Structures are given as structure tokens and as C-alpha cells.
Amino acid sequence: MPSCQNCESFVTEAYVRVFAPQGMESVRVCPRCEDKLRDGAEIRQARSSRGN
């Protein structure tokens, strides 16, 4: 079962297929991550909290 490397939340295989770098089986950050976000092909610290 794929999970986020940052927060360990479950992600679907479809999400991994779209957002993980080629050759990786999990994503580095997901929508549930409050402290990081994707910025193109890179990962960066969030400038503000994205908590729900």
C-alpha cells in the first residue's frame, strides 16, 4: 500500500503514478502534508499552515 514519505498518510496508486518521480513507488509529499508542498518537480516548506 503506497504512503507519503513525509507524513506517512495513505495515497492511492493513481496518485503515486501521477505525482511521484519516475521510478519511485511512493510520493515525497501529499495533500495532507501541512509543512511541505510540491513546487513543480521540487519539494519546499509551506509558507503558511495548510491544516484543515
Phi and psi restraints in degrees (value plus and minus 20) as a CYANA .aco file:
   2 PRO   PHI     -90.9   -50.9
   2 PRO   PSI     128.1   168.1
   3 SER   PHI    -164.2  -124.2
   3 SER   PSI     144.1   184.1
   4 CYS   PHI     -94.8   -54.8
   4 CYS   PSI     114.1   154.1
   5 GLN   PHI     -91.2   -51.2
   5 GLN   PSI     -42.9    -2.9
   6 ASN   PHI    -105.6   -65.6
   6 ASN   PSI     -74.0   -34.0
   7 CYS   PHI    -131.3   -91.3
   7 CYS   PSI     -23.6    16.4
   8 GLU   PHI      46.3    86.3
   8 GLU   PSI      -3.0    37.0
   9 SER   PHI     -92.3   -52.3
   9 SER   PSI     132.1   172.1
  10 PHE   PHI     -86.3   -46.3
  10 PHE   PSI     117.9   157.9
  11 VAL   PHI    -151.4  -111.4
  11 VAL   PSI     131.4   171.4
  12 THR   PHI     -97.4   -57.4
  12 THR   PSI     139.9   179.9
  13 GLU   PHI     -82.2   -42.2
  13 GLU   PSI     -53.5   -13.5
  14 ALA   PHI     -84.9   -44.9
  14 ALA   PSI     -60.2   -20.2
  15 TYR   PHI     -83.1   -43.1
  15 TYR   PSI     -63.4   -23.4
  16 VAL   PHI     -82.1   -42.1
  16 VAL   PSI     -64.1   -24.1
  17 ARG   PHI     -79.5   -39.5
  17 ARG   PSI     -56.3   -16.3
  18 VAL   PHI    -104.2   -64.2
  18 VAL   PSI     -61.2   -21.2
  19 PHE   PHI    -127.9   -87.9
  19 PHE   PSI     -33.0     7.0
  20 ALA   PHI    -101.5   -61.5
  20 ALA   PSI     125.2   165.2
  21 PRO   PHI     -79.8   -39.8
  21 PRO   PSI     129.5   169.5
  22 GLN   PHI     -75.1   -35.1
  22 GLN   PSI     112.7   152.7
  23 GLY   PHI      71.9   111.9
  23 GLY   PSI     -30.3     9.7
  24 MET   PHI    -113.5   -73.5
  24 MET   PSI     127.5   167.5
  25 GLU   PHI    -122.9   -82.9
  25 GLU   PSI     -17.6    22.4
  26 SER   PHI    -166.4  -126.4
  26 SER   PSI     144.6   184.6
  27 VAL   PHI    -114.9   -74.9
  27 VAL   PSI     135.1   175.1
  28 ARG   PHI    -103.8   -63.8
  28 ARG   PSI     -44.0    -4.0
  29 VAL   PHI    -175.2  -135.2
  29 VAL   PSI     128.7   168.7
  30 CYS   PHI    -152.3  -112.3
  30 CYS   PSI     155.6   195.6
  31 PRO   PHI     -82.3   -42.3
  31 PRO   PSI     -39.9     0.1
  32 ARG   PHI    -103.4   -63.4
  32 ARG   PSI     -32.1     7.9
  33 CYS   PHI     -89.8   -49.8
  33 CYS   PSI     104.4   144.4
  34 GLU   PHI    -109.7   -69.7
  34 GLU   PSI     -43.4    -3.4
  35 ASP   PHI    -121.8   -81.8
  35 ASP   PSI     -33.7     6.3
  36 LYS   PHI    -156.0  -116.0
  36 LYS   PSI     139.4   179.4
  37 LEU   PHI    -171.8  -131.8
  37 LEU   PSI     140.7   180.7
  38 ARG   PHI     -98.2   -58.2
  38 ARG   PSI     120.7   160.7
  39 ASP   PHI    -154.3  -114.3
  39 ASP   PSI      65.8   105.8
  40 GLY   PHI      48.8    88.8
  40 GLY   PSI    -146.1  -106.1
  41 ALA   PHI    -108.6   -68.6
  41 ALA   PSI     -23.9    16.1
  42 GLU   PHI    -123.3   -83.3
  42 GLU   PSI     147.4   187.4
  43 ILE   PHI    -137.0   -97.0
  43 ILE   PSI     116.8   156.8
  44 ARG   PHI    -159.3  -119.3
  44 ARG   PSI     142.8   182.8
  45 GLN   PHI     -85.6   -45.6
  45 GLN   PSI     121.0   161.0
  46 ALA   PHI     -91.1   -51.1
  46 ALA   PSI     121.1   161.1
  47 ARG   PHI     -99.9   -59.9
  47 ARG   PSI     -44.0    -4.0
  48 SER   PHI    -163.9  -123.9
  48 SER   PSI     142.7   182.7
  49 SER   PHI     -88.3   -48.3
  49 SER   PSI     116.1   156.1
  50 ARG   PHI    -128.5   -88.5
  50 ARG   PSI      -3.4    36.6
  51 GLY   PHI     -79.3   -39.3
  51 GLY   PSI     131.5   171.5
